[in-house]
């Protein structure tokens, strides 16, 4: 019985490692493509509108590269956890993270319930935080201030 469980665990670990390495390869290829397609500094910009568009496109591409690099870092950490034997276990409650979740988010560190609880706490924190107000609240406050000025 224990041998069967050990064999299943090894098989699961191999499958997850292959999946992580495949995703890692895909991200490396995407980063390479993004870097290659990043336009060179344009020296012959004709007007400020064109410069604004060029700046915006460059900012978006750099943000994509940064997000992709972060994802790559998460996958590298997941591979380290796999080697350490802690991959697939929830960092908060210790429960096994479902394979379906790991396939969807291969660098997940929390099980679904712990992730949902964390997101709920973060949402409550944002609601209480005066610095991070929803756009509607900001616009309503600005509208009220504009009406007072008139």
NUSE-204985 format. One record per atom (N, C-alpha, C): residue in three letters; atom name; x, y, z. Coordinates in steps of 0.2 Angstrom, whole numbers. Example, Ala and Ser with C-alpha at 12.3 -4.5 7.8 and 13.67 -1.06 7.14 Angstrom:
+------+------+-------+-------+-------+
: rest : atom :    c1 :    c2 :    c3 :
+------+------+-------+-------+-------+
:  ALA :    N :    66 :   -28 :    39 :
:  ALA :   CA :    62 :   -22 :    39 :
:  ALA :    C :    66 :   -16 :    39 :
:  SER :    N :    64 :   -11 :    35 :
:  SER :   CA :    68 :    -5 :    36 :
:  SER :    C :    64 :     0 :    39 :
+------+------+-------+-------+-------+
This chain:
+------+------+-------+-------+-------+
: rest : atom :    c1 :    c2 :    c3 :
+------+------+-------+-------+-------+
:  UNK :    N :     4 :    -6 :     0 :
:  UNK :   CA :     0 :     0 :     0 :
:  UNK :    C :     4 :     6 :     0 :
:  UNK :    N :     9 :     6 :     4 :
:  UNK :   CA :    14 :    12 :     5 :
:  UNK :    C :    18 :    13 :    -2 :
:  UNK :    N :    20 :     7 :    -5 :
:  UNK :   CA :    24 :     8 :   -11 :
:  UNK :    C :    19 :    11 :   -16 :
:  UNK :    N :    13 :     9 :   -17 :
:  UNK :   CA :     8 :    12 :   -22 :
:  UNK :    C :     8 :    19 :   -21 :
:  UNK :    N :     7 :    22 :   -15 :
:  UNK :   CA :     7 :    29 :   -13 :
:  UNK :    C :    13 :    32 :   -15 :
:  UNK :    N :    19 :    29 :   -13 :
:  UNK :   CA :    25 :    32 :   -15 :
:  UNK :    C :    26 :    33 :   -23 :
:  UNK :    N :    24 :    28 :   -26 :
:  UNK :   CA :    25 :    28 :   -33 :
:  UNK :    C :    20 :    33 :   -36 :
:  UNK :    N :    14 :    34 :   -34 :
:  UNK :   CA :     9 :    39 :   -36 :
:  UNK :    C :    12 :    46 :   -35 :
:  UNK :    N :    15 :    47 :   -29 :
:  UNK :   CA :    19 :    53 :   -27 :
:  UNK :    C :    24 :    55 :   -32 :
:  UNK :    N :    28 :    50 :   -33 :
:  UNK :   CA :    34 :    51 :   -38 :
:  UNK :    C :    31 :    53 :   -45 :
:  UNK :    N :    26 :    49 :   -47 :
:  UNK :   CA :    23 :    50 :   -53 :
:  UNK :    C :    20 :    57 :   -54 :
:  UNK :    N :    17 :    59 :   -48 :
:  UNK :   CA :    14 :    66 :   -48 :
:  UNK :    C :    20 :    71 :   -48 :
:  UNK :    N :    25 :    70 :   -44 :
:  UNK :   CA :    31 :    75 :   -44 :
:  UNK :    C :    34 :    76 :   -51 :
:  UNK :    N :    35 :    70 :   -55 :
:  UNK :   CA :    38 :    70 :   -61 :
:  UNK :    C :    33 :    74 :   -66 :
:  UNK :    N :    26 :    73 :   -66 :
:  UNK :   CA :    22 :    76 :   -70 :
:  UNK :    C :    22 :    84 :   -69 :
:  UNK :    N :    22 :    86 :   -62 :
:  UNK :   CA :    22 :    93 :   -60 :
:  UNK :    C :    28 :    96 :   -62 :
:  UNK :    N :    34 :    93 :   -62 :
:  UNK :   CA :    40 :    96 :   -64 :
:  UNK :    C :    40 :    97 :   -71 :
:  UNK :    N :    38 :    92 :   -75 :
:  UNK :   CA :    38 :    93 :   -82 :
:  UNK :    C :    33 :    98 :   -84 :
:  UNK :    N :    28 :    99 :   -81 :
:  UNK :   CA :    23 :   105 :   -82 :
:  UNK :    C :    27 :   111 :   -81 :
:  UNK :    N :    30 :   112 :   -75 :
:  UNK :   CA :    33 :   118 :   -73 :
:  UNK :    C :    39 :   120 :   -78 :
:  UNK :    N :    43 :   115 :   -80 :
:  UNK :   CA :    48 :   116 :   -85 :
:  UNK :    C :    46 :   118 :   -91 :
:  UNK :    N :    40 :   115 :   -94 :
:  UNK :   CA :    37 :   117 :  -100 :
:  UNK :    C :    35 :   124 :  -100 :
:  UNK :    N :    31 :   126 :   -94 :
:  UNK :   CA :    29 :   133 :   -93 :
:  UNK :    C :    35 :   138 :   -93 :
:  UNK :    N :    40 :   136 :   -90 :
:  UNK :   CA :    46 :   140 :   -89 :
:  UNK :    C :    49 :   141 :   -96 :
:  UNK :    N :    49 :   136 :  -100 :
:  UNK :   CA :    52 :   137 :  -107 :
:  UNK :    C :    48 :   141 :  -111 :
:  UNK :    N :    41 :   141 :  -111 :
:  UNK :   CA :    36 :   145 :  -114 :
:  UNK :    C :    38 :   152 :  -112 :
:  UNK :    N :    39 :   154 :  -106 :
:  UNK :   CA :    40 :   160 :  -103 :
:  UNK :    C :    46 :   163 :  -106 :
:  UNK :    N :    51 :   159 :  -106 :
:  UNK :   CA :    58 :   161 :  -108 :
:  UNK :    C :    57 :   163 :  -116 :
:  UNK :    N :    54 :   159 :  -120 :
:  UNK :   CA :    53 :   161 :  -127 :
:  UNK :    C :    49 :   167 :  -128 :
:  UNK :    N :    44 :   168 :  -123 :
:  UNK :   CA :    40 :   174 :  -124 :
:  UNK :    C :    44 :   180 :  -122 :
:  UNK :    N :    48 :   180 :  -117 :
:  UNK :   CA :    52 :   185 :  -115 :
:  UNK :    C :    57 :   187 :  -121 :
:  UNK :    N :    60 :   182 :  -124 :
:  UNK :   CA :    65 :   183 :  -129 :
:  UNK :    C :    61 :   186 :  -135 :
:  UNK :    N :    55 :   184 :  -137 :
:  UNK :   CA :    51 :   187 :  -142 :
:  UNK :    C :    50 :   195 :  -140 :
:  UNK :    N :    47 :   196 :  -134 :
:  UNK :   CA :    46 :   203 :  -132 :
:  UNK :    C :    52 :   207 :  -132 :
:  UNK :    N :    58 :   205 :  -130 :
:  UNK :   CA :    64 :   209 :  -131 :
:  UNK :    C :    66 :   210 :  -138 :
:  UNK :    N :    65 :   205 :  -142 :
:  UNK :   CA :    67 :   206 :  -149 :
:  UNK :    C :    62 :   211 :  -153 :
:  UNK :    N :    56 :   211 :  -151 :
:  UNK :   CA :    51 :   215 :  -154 :
:  UNK :    C :    51 :   222 :  -151 :
:  UNK :    N :    54 :   224 :  -145 :
:  UNK :   CA :    54 :   230 :  -142 :
:  UNK :    C :    57 :   235 :  -147 :
:  UNK :    N :    54 :   240 :  -149 :
:  UNK :   CA :    57 :   245 :  -154 :
:  UNK :    C :    63 :   248 :  -152 :
:  UNK :    N :    67 :   250 :  -156 :
:  UNK :   CA :    73 :   254 :  -155 :
:  UNK :    C :    71 :   261 :  -154 :
:  UNK :    N :    75 :   265 :  -150 :
:  UNK :   CA :    73 :   272 :  -149 :
:  UNK :    C :    72 :   275 :  -156 :
:  UNK :    N :    66 :   278 :  -157 :
:  UNK :   CA :    65 :   281 :  -163 :
:  UNK :    C :    68 :   288 :  -163 :
:  UNK :    N :    73 :   290 :  -167 :
:  UNK :   CA :    76 :   296 :  -168 :
:  UNK :    C :    72 :   301 :  -172 :
:  UNK :    N :    68 :   298 :  -176 :
:  UNK :   CA :    65 :   302 :  -181 :
:  UNK :    C :    57 :   304 :  -180 :
:  UNK :    N :    56 :   305 :  -174 :
:  UNK :   CA :    49 :   306 :  -172 :
:  UNK :    C :    47 :   313 :  -175 :
:  UNK :    N :    41 :   313 :  -178 :
:  UNK :   CA :    39 :   319 :  -181 :
:  UNK :    C :    35 :   324 :  -177 :
:  UNK :    N :    32 :   322 :  -172 :
:  UNK :   CA :    28 :   326 :  -168 :
:  UNK :    C :    27 :   324 :  -161 :
:  UNK :    N :    24 :   328 :  -156 :
:  UNK :   CA :    23 :   325 :  -149 :
:  UNK :    C :    18 :   320 :  -149 :
:  UNK :    N :    13 :   320 :  -153 :
:  UNK :   CA :     8 :   315 :  -153 :
:  UNK :    C :    11 :   308 :  -154 :
:  UNK :    N :    15 :   308 :  -160 :
:  UNK :   CA :    18 :   302 :  -161 :
:  UNK :    C :    23 :   299 :  -156 :
:  UNK :    N :    27 :   304 :  -153 :
:  UNK :   CA :    31 :   302 :  -147 :
:  UNK :    C :    27 :   299 :  -141 :
:  UNK :    N :    21 :   302 :  -140 :
:  UNK :   CA :    17 :   300 :  -135 :
:  UNK :    C :    15 :   292 :  -136 :
:  UNK :    N :    13 :   291 :  -142 :
:  UNK :   CA :    11 :   284 :  -144 :
:  UNK :    C :    17 :   280 :  -143 :
:  UNK :    N :    23 :   282 :  -146 :
:  UNK :   CA :    29 :   278 :  -145 :
:  UNK :    C :    30 :   276 :  -138 :
:  UNK :    N :    30 :   281 :  -133 :
:  UNK :   CA :    31 :   280 :  -126 :
:  UNK :    C :    26 :   276 :  -123 :
:  UNK :    N :    20 :   276 :  -125 :
:  UNK :   CA :    15 :   272 :  -122 :
:  UNK :    C :    16 :   265 :  -124 :
:  UNK :    N :    17 :   263 :  -131 :
:  UNK :   CA :    19 :   257 :  -133 :
:  UNK :    C :    25 :   254 :  -129 :
:  UNK :    N :    30 :   258 :  -129 :
:  UNK :   CA :    36 :   255 :  -125 :
:  UNK :    C :    34 :   254 :  -118 :
:  UNK :    N :    30 :   258 :  -115 :
:  UNK :   CA :    29 :   257 :  -108 :
:  UNK :    C :    25 :   250 :  -107 :
:  UNK :    N :    20 :   249 :  -111 :
:  UNK :   CA :    16 :   243 :  -111 :
:  UNK :    C :    20 :   237 :  -112 :
:  UNK :    N :    25 :   237 :  -117 :
:  UNK :   CA :    29 :   232 :  -118 :
:  UNK :    C :    34 :   230 :  -112 :
:  UNK :    N :    36 :   236 :  -109 :
:  UNK :   CA :    41 :   235 :  -103 :
:  UNK :    C :    37 :   232 :   -97 :
:  UNK :    N :    31 :   234 :   -97 :
:  UNK :   CA :    26 :   231 :   -91 :
:  UNK :    C :    25 :   224 :   -93 :
:  UNK :    N :    24 :   222 :   -99 :
:  UNK :   CA :    23 :   215 :  -101 :
:  UNK :    C :    29 :   211 :   -99 :
:  UNK :    N :    35 :   213 :  -101 :
:  UNK :   CA :    42 :   210 :   -99 :
:  UNK :    C :    42 :   209 :   -92 :
:  UNK :    N :    41 :   214 :   -88 :
:  UNK :   CA :    41 :   214 :   -80 :
:  UNK :    C :    37 :   209 :   -78 :
:  UNK :    N :    30 :   208 :   -80 :
:  UNK :   CA :    26 :   204 :   -77 :
:  UNK :    C :    28 :   196 :   -79 :
:  UNK :    N :    30 :   196 :   -85 :
:  UNK :   CA :    33 :   189 :   -88 :
:  UNK :    C :    39 :   187 :   -83 :
:  UNK :    N :    43 :   192 :   -82 :
:  UNK :   CA :    49 :   190 :   -78 :
:  UNK :    C :    47 :   188 :   -71 :
:  UNK :    N :    42 :   191 :   -68 :
:  UNK :   CA :    39 :   190 :   -61 :
:  UNK :    C :    37 :   182 :   -61 :
:  UNK :    N :    33 :   181 :   -67 :
:  UNK :   CA :    30 :   174 :   -67 :
:  UNK :    C :    35 :   169 :   -68 :
:  UNK :    N :    41 :   171 :   -71 :
:  UNK :   CA :    46 :   166 :   -72 :
:  UNK :    C :    49 :   165 :   -65 :
:  UNK :    N :    50 :   170 :   -61 :
:  UNK :   CA :    53 :   170 :   -54 :
:  UNK :    C :    48 :   165 :   -50 :
:  UNK :    N :    42 :   166 :   -51 :
:  UNK :   CA :    37 :   162 :   -47 :
:  UNK :    C :    38 :   154 :   -49 :
:  UNK :    N :    39 :   153 :   -55 :
:  UNK :   CA :    40 :   146 :   -57 :
:  UNK :    C :    47 :   143 :   -55 :
:  UNK :    N :    52 :   147 :   -55 :
:  UNK :   CA :    58 :   145 :   -52 :
:  UNK :    C :    58 :   143 :   -45 :
:  UNK :    N :    54 :   147 :   -41 :
:  UNK :   CA :    53 :   146 :   -34 :
:  UNK :    C :    49 :   139 :   -33 :
:  UNK :    N :    44 :   138 :   -38 :
:  UNK :   CA :    40 :   132 :   -37 :
:  UNK :    C :    44 :   126 :   -39 :
:  UNK :    N :    49 :   127 :   -43 :
:  UNK :   CA :    54 :   121 :   -45 :
:  UNK :    C :    58 :   120 :   -39 :
:  UNK :    N :    60 :   125 :   -35 :
:  UNK :   CA :    64 :   124 :   -29 :
:  UNK :    C :    60 :   121 :   -24 :
:  UNK :    N :    54 :   123 :   -23 :
:  UNK :   CA :    49 :   119 :   -18 :
:  UNK :    C :    48 :   112 :   -20 :
:  UNK :    N :    48 :   111 :   -27 :
:  UNK :   CA :    47 :   104 :   -29 :
:  UNK :    C :    53 :   100 :   -27 :
:  UNK :    N :    59 :   102 :   -28 :
:  UNK :   CA :    65 :    99 :   -26 :
:  UNK :    C :    66 :    98 :   -19 :
:  UNK :    N :    63 :   103 :   -15 :
:  UNK :   CA :    63 :   102 :    -7 :
:  UNK :    C :    58 :    98 :    -5 :
:  UNK :    N :    53 :    96 :    -9 :
:  UNK :   CA :    48 :    91 :    -7 :
:  UNK :    C :    42 :    95 :    -4 :
:  UNK :    N :    42 :   102 :    -5 :
:  UNK :   CA :    36 :   105 :    -2 :
:  UNK :    C :    31 :   108 :    -7 :
:  UNK :    N :    33 :   107 :   -13 :
:  UNK :   CA :    28 :   109 :   -19 :
:  UNK :    C :    22 :   105 :   -18 :
:  UNK :    N :    16 :   109 :   -19 :
:  UNK :   CA :    10 :   106 :   -19 :
:  UNK :    C :     6 :   105 :   -12 :
:  UNK :    N :    10 :   108 :    -7 :
:  UNK :   CA :     7 :   108 :    -1 :
:  UNK :    C :     5 :   116 :     1 :
:  UNK :    N :     0 :   117 :     4 :
:  UNK :   CA :    -2 :   124 :     5 :
:  UNK :    C :     2 :   127 :    10 :
:  UNK :    N :     5 :   133 :     9 :
:  UNK :   CA :    10 :   136 :    14 :
:  UNK :    C :     6 :   138 :    20 :
:  UNK :    N :     0 :   139 :    20 :
:  UNK :   CA :    -4 :   141 :    26 :
:  UNK :    C :    -7 :   135 :    30 :
:  UNK :    N :   -10 :   131 :    27 :
:  UNK :   CA :   -14 :   125 :    31 :
:  UNK :    C :   -10 :   119 :    30 :
:  UNK :    N :    -6 :   118 :    25 :
:  UNK :   CA :    -2 :   112 :    24 :
:  UNK :    C :    -6 :   106 :    20 :
:  UNK :    N :   -12 :   108 :    18 :
:  UNK :   CA :   -16 :   103 :    14 :
:  UNK :    C :   -13 :   103 :     7 :
:  UNK :    N :   -15 :    97 :     4 :
:  UNK :   CA :   -12 :    96 :    -3 :
:  UNK :    C :   -16 :   101 :    -8 :
:  UNK :    N :   -13 :   104 :   -12 :
:  UNK :   CA :   -16 :   109 :   -17 :
:  UNK :    C :   -18 :   104 :   -23 :
:  UNK :    N :   -24 :   105 :   -25 :
:  UNK :   CA :   -27 :   101 :   -30 :
:  UNK :    C :   -23 :   101 :   -36 :
:  UNK :    N :   -22 :    96 :   -40 :
:  UNK :   CA :   -18 :    95 :   -46 :
:  UNK :    C :   -21 :   100 :   -51 :
:  UNK :    N :   -28 :   101 :   -51 :
:  UNK :   CA :   -31 :   105 :   -56 :
:  UNK :    C :   -29 :   112 :   -55 :
:  UNK :    N :   -29 :   114 :   -48 :
:  UNK :   CA :   -26 :   121 :   -47 :
:  UNK :    C :   -19 :   122 :   -49 :
:  UNK :    N :   -15 :   117 :   -48 :
:  UNK :   CA :    -8 :   117 :   -49 :
:  UNK :    C :    -7 :   118 :   -57 :
:  UNK :    N :   -11 :   114 :   -61 :
:  UNK :   CA :   -11 :   115 :   -68 :
:  UNK :    C :   -13 :   122 :   -70 :
:  UNK :    N :   -18 :   125 :   -67 :
:  UNK :   CA :   -20 :   131 :   -69 :
:  UNK :    C :   -15 :   137 :   -67 :
:  UNK :    N :   -12 :   136 :   -61 :
:  UNK :   CA :    -8 :   141 :   -58 :
:  UNK :    C :    -2 :   137 :   -55 :
:  UNK :    N :     3 :   135 :   -59 :
:  UNK :   CA :     8 :   130 :   -57 :
:  UNK :    C :    12 :   133 :   -51 :
:  UNK :    N :    12 :   139 :   -50 :
:  UNK :   CA :    16 :   142 :   -44 :
:  UNK :    C :    12 :   144 :   -38 :
:  UNK :    N :     6 :   141 :   -38 :
:  UNK :   CA :     2 :   142 :   -32 :
:  UNK :    C :     5 :   140 :   -26 :
:  UNK :    N :     5 :   144 :   -21 :
:  UNK :   CA :     7 :   142 :   -14 :
:  UNK :    C :     2 :   140 :    -9 :
:  UNK :    N :    -4 :   142 :   -11 :
:  UNK :   CA :   -10 :   141 :    -6 :
:  UNK :    C :   -15 :   137 :   -10 :
:  UNK :    N :   -19 :   133 :    -5 :
:  UNK :   CA :   -24 :   129 :    -8 :
:  UNK :    C :   -30 :   134 :    -9 :
:  UNK :    N :   -35 :   132 :   -13 :
:  UNK :   CA :   -41 :   136 :   -15 :
:  UNK :    C :   -44 :   140 :    -9 :
:  UNK :    N :   -45 :   136 :    -3 :
:  UNK :   CA :   -49 :   139 :     2 :
:  UNK :    C :   -44 :   145 :     5 :
:  UNK :    N :   -38 :   143 :     6 :
:  UNK :   CA :   -33 :   148 :     9 :
:  UNK :    C :   -33 :   154 :     5 :
:  UNK :    N :   -32 :   153 :    -2 :
:  UNK :   CA :   -32 :   159 :    -7 :
:  UNK :    C :   -38 :   163 :    -6 :
:  UNK :    N :   -44 :   160 :    -6 :
:  UNK :   CA :   -50 :   164 :    -6 :
:  UNK :    C :   -50 :   168 :     1 :
:  UNK :    N :   -48 :   165 :     6 :
:  UNK :   CA :   -48 :   168 :    13 :
:  UNK :    C :   -43 :   174 :    12 :
:  UNK :    N :   -38 :   173 :     9 :
:  UNK :   CA :   -33 :   179 :     9 :
:  UNK :    C :   -35 :   184 :     4 :
:  UNK :    N :   -38 :   183 :    -1 :
:  UNK :   CA :   -41 :   188 :    -6 :
:  UNK :    C :   -47 :   192 :    -2 :
:  UNK :    N :   -51 :   188 :     2 :
:  UNK :   CA :   -56 :   191 :     5 :
:  UNK :    C :   -53 :   196 :    10 :
:  UNK :    N :   -48 :   194 :    14 :
:  UNK :   CA :   -45 :   199 :    19 :
:  UNK :    C :   -42 :   205 :    15 :
:  UNK :    N :   -39 :   204 :    10 :
:  UNK :   CA :   -36 :   209 :     6 :
:  UNK :    C :   -41 :   214 :     3 :
:  UNK :    N :   -47 :   212 :     1 :
:  UNK :   CA :   -52 :   216 :    -1 :
:  UNK :    C :   -55 :   220 :     5 :
:  UNK :    N :   -56 :   217 :    10 :
:  UNK :   CA :   -58 :   221 :    16 :
:  UNK :    C :   -53 :   226 :    18 :
:  UNK :    N :   -47 :   225 :    18 :
:  UNK :   CA :   -41 :   230 :    19 :
:  UNK :    C :   -42 :   236 :    14 :
:  UNK :    N :   -43 :   234 :     8 :
:  UNK :   CA :   -43 :   239 :     3 :
:  UNK :    C :   -49 :   244 :     4 :
:  UNK :    N :   -55 :   241 :     6 :
:  UNK :   CA :   -61 :   245 :     8 :
:  UNK :    C :   -60 :   250 :    14 :
:  UNK :    N :   -56 :   247 :    19 :
:  UNK :   CA :   -54 :   252 :    24 :
:  UNK :    C :   -49 :   257 :    23 :
:  UNK :    N :   -45 :   255 :    18 :
:  UNK :   CA :   -39 :   260 :    17 :
:  UNK :    C :   -41 :   266 :    13 :
:  UNK :    N :   -40 :   272 :    16 :
:  UNK :   CA :   -42 :   278 :    13 :
:  UNK :    C :   -38 :   280 :     6 :
:  UNK :    N :   -32 :   277 :     6 :
:  UNK :   CA :   -28 :   278 :     0 :
:  UNK :    C :   -30 :   275 :    -6 :
:  UNK :    N :   -33 :   269 :    -5 :
:  UNK :   CA :   -35 :   265 :   -11 :
:  UNK :    C :   -43 :   265 :   -11 :
:  UNK :    N :   -46 :   270 :   -14 :
:  UNK :   CA :   -53 :   271 :   -14 :
:  UNK :    C :   -55 :   269 :   -21 :
:  UNK :    N :   -60 :   266 :   -22 :
:  UNK :   CA :   -63 :   264 :   -29 :
:  UNK :    C :   -64 :   270 :   -33 :
:  UNK :    N :   -63 :   269 :   -39 :
:  UNK :   CA :   -63 :   275 :   -44 :
:  UNK :    C :   -70 :   279 :   -43 :
:  UNK :    N :   -75 :   275 :   -42 :
:  UNK :   CA :   -82 :   278 :   -42 :
:  UNK :    C :   -82 :   283 :   -36 :
:  UNK :    N :   -79 :   281 :   -30 :
:  UNK :   CA :   -79 :   286 :   -24 :
:  UNK :    C :   -75 :   292 :   -26 :
:  UNK :    N :   -69 :   291 :   -29 :
:  UNK :   CA :   -65 :   297 :   -31 :
:  UNK :    C :   -69 :   302 :   -35 :
:  UNK :    N :   -72 :   299 :   -41 :
:  UNK :   CA :   -76 :   303 :   -45 :
:  UNK :    C :   -81 :   306 :   -42 :
:  UNK :    N :   -85 :   303 :   -37 :
:  UNK :   CA :   -90 :   306 :   -34 :
:  UNK :    C :   -88 :   312 :   -29 :
:  UNK :    N :   -82 :   311 :   -26 :
:  UNK :   CA :   -79 :   316 :   -22 :
:  UNK :    C :   -77 :   322 :   -26 :
:  UNK :    N :   -74 :   321 :   -32 :
:  UNK :   CA :   -72 :   326 :   -36 :
:  UNK :    C :   -78 :   330 :   -39 :
:  UNK :    N :   -84 :   326 :   -40 :
:  UNK :   CA :   -90 :   329 :   -43 :
:  UNK :    C :   -93 :   334 :   -38 :
:  UNK :    N :   -93 :   331 :   -31 :
:  UNK :   CA :   -96 :   335 :   -26 :
:  UNK :    C :   -92 :   341 :   -25 :
:  UNK :    N :   -85 :   341 :   -25 :
:  UNK :   CA :   -81 :   347 :   -24 :
:  UNK :    C :   -82 :   352 :   -30 :
:  UNK :    N :   -83 :   349 :   -36 :
:  UNK :   CA :   -84 :   354 :   -42 :
:  UNK :    C :   -91 :   357 :   -41 :
:  UNK :    N :   -96 :   354 :   -38 :
:  UNK :   CA :  -102 :   357 :   -37 :
:  UNK :    C :  -102 :   363 :   -32 :
:  UNK :    N :   -98 :   361 :   -27 :
:  UNK :   CA :   -97 :   366 :   -21 :
:  UNK :    C :   -93 :   373 :   -24 :
:  UNK :    N :   -89 :   372 :   -29 :
:  UNK :   CA :   -85 :   377 :   -31 :
:  UNK :    C :   -89 :   382 :   -36 :
:  UNK :    N :   -94 :   379 :   -39 :
:  UNK :   CA :   -98 :   383 :   -44 :
:  UNK :    C :  -103 :   387 :   -39 :
+------+------+-------+-------+-------+
